[in-house]
Each structure stands twice: as structure tokens, then as C-alpha cells.
């Protein structure tokens, strides 16, 4: 027991040295495939190997701009024992505390996220390399990303939009080779517009971790417990005097083969309050295939 404690303390002291910090930063850069800066590291070996990085900033793909791609107050990476025993740095899970992500869409309709998720072909190549004993990118072992209290901003080209998602939490998990499932919740936000009850948006589905516009993809999207006033504030930036509650559910799908999108919306419900004289006390619901 004393030996284990001594080993743990030794590892904790080691990762604070300049040489270890430079080595770990290089490994994270290799894992993310982008420039990475870290303010401080800490590590533990038991009950399972884990690396904690504080003040993390991941650089953007130069094709999408010069701003950061991802920032996080803390990044906790679960490491694989097999990889460590073989002298390799292999990520199993990532936990992001208070991350801030900038999603950029260029003029060709491509997103900066597309080149970051490992592709199915690359993952198969990594597996083949593992069987042959050759080195392979450590990010291809990444199985799960847990997000807590995050923020997502959007840019169209070089122009940042006024919309964002706050309090993002949930998981992104690799369910098969080149396939990633999403289960995320967030609160919509618009710059310069005061909101009272913006509700909760939930996105569930799966995407391909490929450079072909994340296709094929399937999503179930819901927006619940939102006031109608805030819906119009988010869309138009002003209060149009409509009061009530708004709930919506929708599904969307896109395929690489046909380069098209299918959308199905249903169970939209608008509940108008009694205090609105122009509408009165009523409710409206409709389904559209």
C-alpha cells in the first residue's frame, strides 16, 4: 500500500516538471491533430490512469480561421493501461468541464468539426496498425466524450453569429467504427436579447466521423419549456407581445449518397395564456409529416 502511495505521489510530482509538461502537451497535440496549449497538468494512476489538464486551448484548423477551436477549464482524459504498458499515449474517454466550442461552417458547407472526428477508414487503419504493432494516432481509441456546463458558438465563414448554446451537457460516444452518437442538452441564447424562459433543447442522434460533411446523420431534436415570447426574441430579436408556452419535436436525416436532407416535424404545441387579449385562452397543436 505504501508503495502504491509513493508511486502516485511520484507521478503527481513528475507531471509538474517542465519536461513532462512538454511531453504531455505534444501527446495531446498528436491526439487532437491540432495545436494545444495547457496551463497545468496533474495525473493519477489508481484506480485507473487519468490525466487532468487545466486551462486547455485547442487551436483551429487554419482552413476555418485563426480563433481557437475548443477551450476548457479542465480536461480529464482516461488513459488505456495497455497503451501505457506499450509506451503509448491512448485516450479512452474525455471529460470536459466548462468547455467553449466554436463551430464554423465555410462557404462550401463544411464544418470545422468534420476533420477532427476520426474517420471509419482511418479507424480501420489504426486497428490494422495495432495488430501489426505499428504506431497509430492515439485519438482513434477515443470512445466517449462527456461534456459539462459547456458553450457552443457559431460562425459562418469569418462572421460570428449572434446565436449560441449555453449550459451544454451530455455525451458524444463512438458506437461503431466511424459512427458517433450524441445526447446533448442546452439552453439557446442570443446576444443582446434578454430571455426569461428560453427552455431546453435536446439533440439525440448519430453522425459519421468523416470528412464528408458528417454524413450520414440522423437526429431527434426537441425544444421544451420555452415561452413564446422568448421564441420570437430568439428568432426576431424583439418581443412581439405573444405569450404562452412552446414545445416542439423534430427529426432530421441526411445521407452522403444523395446529398440531401429529410426532415419530419411533429408534436408542435403552442399554449396561449389567458392574459393575451388578441389570442385568448386557447391551444394549438398540429403534426406535419
C-alpha positions as CSV (number, residue, x, y, z in Angstrom):
1,X,0.0,0.0,0.0
2,X,2.8,2.4,0.9
3,X,4.5,1.6,-2.4
4,X,1.3,2.5,-4.3
5,X,1.0,5.8,-2.5
6,X,4.7,6.5,-3.2
7,X,4.2,5.8,-6.9
8,X,1.1,8.0,-7.1
9,X,3.0,10.9,-5.4
10,X,5.9,10.4,-7.7
11,X,3.7,10.6,-10.8
12,X,1.9,13.7,-9.4
13,X,5.3,15.5,-9.0
14,X,6.6,14.2,-12.3
15,X,3.9,15.8,-14.4
16,X,4.6,19.2,-12.9
17,X,8.1,19.3,-14.3
18,X,8.8,21.3,-17.5
19,X,10.0,18.2,-19.4
20,X,6.9,16.2,-18.6
21,X,4.6,19.1,-19.3
22,X,6.2,19.5,-22.8
23,X,5.9,15.8,-23.4
24,X,2.2,15.6,-22.4
25,X,1.4,18.7,-24.5
26,X,2.9,17.0,-27.5
27,X,0.9,13.9,-26.9
28,X,-2.3,16.0,-26.7
29,X,-1.4,17.8,-29.9
30,X,-0.9,14.4,-31.6
31,X,-4.3,13.2,-30.2
32,X,-6.3,16.2,-31.3
33,X,-4.4,16.7,-34.5
34,X,-4.2,20.4,-33.7
35,X,-2.1,22.9,-31.7
36,X,-2.8,22.5,-27.9
37,X,-1.8,24.8,-25.0
38,X,-2.2,23.7,-21.4
39,X,-1.6,25.8,-18.2
40,X,-1.1,22.9,-15.8
41,X,-1.2,19.1,-15.6
42,X,-2.0,16.6,-12.9
43,X,-2.2,12.8,-13.1
44,X,-3.3,9.7,-11.1
45,X,-2.7,6.0,-11.7
46,X,-5.3,4.4,-9.5
47,X,-7.9,3.1,-9.7
48,X,-7.3,3.8,-13.4
49,X,-4.8,6.0,-15.2
50,X,-6.1,9.6,-15.7
51,X,-4.6,12.8,-16.9
52,X,-6.1,16.1,-15.9
53,X,-5.2,19.2,-17.9
54,X,-6.2,22.7,-16.7
55,X,-6.6,25.8,-18.9
56,X,-6.7,23.9,-22.2
57,X,-6.9,25.7,-25.5
58,X,-7.1,23.7,-28.8
59,X,-6.2,25.6,-32.0
60,X,-8.4,26.0,-35.0
61,X,-7.9,24.3,-38.4
62,X,-6.2,27.1,-40.4
63,X,-8.8,26.5,-43.2
64,X,-11.5,27.8,-40.9
65,X,-9.9,30.8,-39.2
66,X,-7.4,31.8,-36.5
67,X,-9.6,31.6,-33.4
68,X,-9.5,28.7,-31.0
69,X,-11.4,25.6,-31.8
70,X,-12.0,24.5,-28.2
71,X,-11.2,25.8,-24.7
72,X,-11.9,24.1,-21.4
73,X,-11.3,24.9,-17.8
74,X,-10.4,21.2,-17.2
75,X,-9.9,18.2,-19.5
76,X,-9.8,14.8,-17.8
77,X,-8.5,12.0,-20.1
78,X,-8.9,8.4,-19.2
79,X,-5.8,6.5,-20.4
80,X,-5.6,2.9,-21.5
81,X,-3.4,0.6,-19.4
82,X,-2.5,-1.4,-22.5
83,X,-1.2,1.7,-24.2
84,X,0.8,2.9,-21.3
85,X,2.4,-0.6,-20.9
86,X,3.4,-0.4,-24.5
87,X,4.8,3.1,-24.1
88,X,1.9,4.7,-26.0
89,X,-0.5,7.6,-25.1
90,X,-4.0,6.3,-25.9
91,X,-7.1,8.2,-24.9
92,X,-10.2,6.2,-23.9
93,X,-12.5,8.8,-22.5
94,X,-12.5,12.6,-22.3
95,X,-14.4,14.7,-19.7
96,X,-14.6,18.4,-20.5
97,X,-15.5,20.9,-17.7
98,X,-16.9,24.3,-18.9
99,X,-15.8,23.9,-22.5
100,X,-16.3,26.6,-25.1
101,X,-16.5,25.3,-28.7
102,X,-16.7,27.4,-31.9
103,X,-18.4,25.6,-34.8
104,X,-17.6,27.1,-38.1
105,X,-19.3,26.5,-41.5
106,X,-17.4,27.6,-44.6
107,X,-18.8,28.7,-47.9
108,X,-18.7,25.1,-49.2
109,X,-21.0,23.9,-46.4
110,X,-18.2,22.1,-44.5
111,X,-17.9,22.3,-40.7
112,X,-14.6,22.6,-38.8
113,X,-15.7,19.6,-36.7
114,X,-15.6,17.2,-39.6
115,X,-11.8,16.8,-39.8
116,X,-11.5,16.3,-36.1
117,X,-13.5,13.1,-35.6
118,X,-11.6,10.0,-36.7
119,X,-13.0,8.6,-40.0
120,X,-14.1,5.0,-40.4
121,X,-11.3,4.3,-42.8
122,X,-8.7,5.8,-40.5
123,X,-10.1,3.8,-37.5
124,X,-9.8,0.6,-39.5
125,X,-6.3,1.5,-40.5
126,X,-5.5,2.2,-36.8
127,X,-6.9,-1.2,-35.8
128,X,-4.7,-2.9,-38.5
129,X,-1.7,-1.0,-37.2
130,X,-2.5,-2.2,-33.7
131,X,-2.5,-5.8,-34.9
132,X,0.8,-5.3,-36.7
133,X,2.4,-3.5,-33.8
134,X,2.9,-0.2,-35.7
135,X,2.3,3.1,-34.1
136,X,-1.1,4.8,-34.8
137,X,-2.7,8.0,-33.8
138,X,-3.9,7.8,-30.2
139,X,-7.2,9.7,-30.8
140,X,-8.6,6.7,-32.7
141,X,-9.1,4.9,-29.4
142,X,-11.3,7.7,-28.1
143,X,-14.6,6.1,-27.2
144,X,-16.5,8.7,-25.2
145,X,-16.6,12.5,-24.6
146,X,-18.5,13.8,-21.5
147,X,-19.4,17.5,-21.5
148,X,-20.5,19.5,-18.5
149,X,-21.6,23.2,-18.4
150,X,-20.4,24.0,-21.9
151,X,-21.0,26.7,-24.5
152,X,-21.2,26.4,-28.3
153,X,-20.8,29.4,-30.5
154,X,-21.4,29.5,-34.3
155,X,-19.6,31.2,-37.2
156,X,-20.5,31.4,-40.9
157,X,-17.1,31.9,-42.6
158,X,-15.4,34.7,-40.7
159,X,-18.6,36.1,-39.2
160,X,-19.7,35.1,-35.7
161,X,-23.5,34.7,-35.4
162,X,-25.5,36.2,-32.5
163,X,-26.7,32.7,-31.5
164,X,-25.1,30.3,-29.1
165,X,-26.0,27.4,-26.8
166,X,-25.2,27.7,-23.1
167,X,-25.1,25.1,-20.3
168,X,-24.4,22.3,-22.7
169,X,-24.1,18.9,-21.2
170,X,-24.2,15.3,-22.3
171,X,-22.2,12.7,-24.1
172,X,-20.7,12.0,-27.5
173,X,-19.8,8.3,-27.8
174,X,-18.4,6.1,-30.5
175,X,-20.8,3.3,-31.0
176,X,-19.2,1.6,-34.1
177,X,-16.3,2.2,-36.3
178,X,-16.7,5.7,-37.7
179,X,-20.1,6.3,-36.0
180,X,-20.7,8.7,-33.1
181,X,-23.9,9.0,-31.1
182,X,-25.0,12.3,-29.5
183,X,-27.1,13.0,-26.5
184,X,-26.8,16.7,-25.6
185,X,-29.0,19.3,-23.9
186,X,-28.5,23.0,-23.9
187,X,-30.2,26.4,-23.4
188,X,-30.5,28.7,-26.5
189,X,-29.1,32.2,-26.3
190,X,-28.9,35.3,-28.5
191,X,-26.6,38.2,-28.0
192,X,-28.1,41.4,-26.8
193,X,-31.6,39.9,-26.2
194,X,-32.8,39.4,-22.6
195,X,-34.5,36.0,-22.2
196,X,-36.7,34.8,-19.4
197,X,-37.6,31.2,-20.2
198,X,-35.6,30.0,-23.2
199,X,-36.3,26.4,-22.4
200,X,-34.1,23.3,-23.1
201,X,-33.0,22.0,-26.4
202,X,-32.1,18.3,-26.6
203,X,-30.3,16.7,-29.5
204,X,-30.1,12.9,-29.9
205,X,-28.8,11.0,-32.9
206,X,-25.7,9.8,-34.6
207,X,-23.3,11.1,-37.2
208,X,-20.4,9.7,-39.2
209,X,-16.9,10.8,-38.1
210,X,-15.9,11.5,-41.7
211,X,-14.7,14.5,-43.7
212,X,-17.8,14.1,-45.9
213,X,-19.9,16.6,-44.0
214,X,-20.6,14.2,-41.1
215,X,-22.9,12.2,-43.3
216,X,-24.9,10.0,-43.0
217,X,-26.6,11.6,-39.9
218,X,-29.8,11.2,-38.0
219,X,-31.2,13.4,-35.3
220,X,-34.1,13.8,-32.9
221,X,-34.5,17.3,-31.7
222,X,-36.8,18.6,-29.0
223,X,-37.3,22.1,-27.5
224,X,-39.3,22.1,-24.3
225,X,-40.5,24.6,-21.6
226,X,-39.9,27.7,-23.7
227,X,-42.0,30.8,-23.6
228,X,-43.5,32.0,-26.9
229,X,-42.1,35.5,-26.1
230,X,-38.6,34.1,-26.0
231,X,-39.1,32.1,-29.2
232,X,-39.8,35.3,-31.0
233,X,-37.0,37.1,-29.2
234,X,-34.6,34.4,-30.3
235,X,-35.8,34.4,-33.9
236,X,-36.5,38.1,-34.5
237,X,-34.6,39.8,-31.7
238,X,-37.8,41.6,-30.4
239,X,-40.8,40.9,-28.2
240,X,-44.0,40.8,-30.4
241,X,-46.4,40.6,-27.5
242,X,-47.2,36.9,-27.8
243,X,-47.4,35.0,-24.6
244,X,-47.7,31.3,-23.9
245,X,-45.6,28.1,-23.8
246,X,-43.9,26.5,-26.8
247,X,-42.9,22.8,-27.2
248,X,-41.5,21.2,-30.4
249,X,-40.1,18.0,-31.6
250,X,-38.5,17.3,-34.9
251,X,-36.4,14.7,-36.7
252,X,-33.8,15.2,-39.4
253,X,-31.6,13.0,-41.6
254,X,-29.0,13.4,-44.3
255,X,-27.2,10.9,-46.4
256,X,-23.9,11.2,-48.3
257,X,-25.1,9.2,-51.2
258,X,-28.0,11.5,-52.2
259,X,-26.5,14.7,-50.6
260,X,-30.0,15.6,-49.4
261,X,-31.8,16.1,-46.1
262,X,-35.1,14.7,-45.0
263,X,-37.0,16.5,-42.3
264,X,-40.0,15.4,-40.3
265,X,-41.6,17.7,-37.7
266,X,-44.3,16.7,-35.3
267,X,-45.9,17.4,-32.0
268,X,-45.6,21.1,-32.1
269,X,-47.7,22.6,-29.3
270,X,-48.5,26.2,-28.6
271,X,-50.3,27.0,-25.3
272,X,-51.5,30.6,-25.2
273,X,-52.1,32.2,-21.9
274,X,-55.4,33.8,-20.8
275,X,-53.9,37.2,-20.3
276,X,-53.3,37.7,-24.1
277,X,-56.4,39.5,-25.3
278,X,-55.7,39.1,-29.0
279,X,-55.5,35.3,-28.8
280,X,-57.5,34.4,-25.7
281,X,-57.3,31.2,-23.8
282,X,-56.7,28.5,-26.4
283,X,-54.2,26.0,-27.5
284,X,-53.0,24.9,-30.9
285,X,-51.4,21.6,-31.9
286,X,-50.5,20.1,-35.3
287,X,-48.5,17.4,-36.8
288,X,-46.7,17.5,-40.2
289,X,-45.2,14.5,-41.9
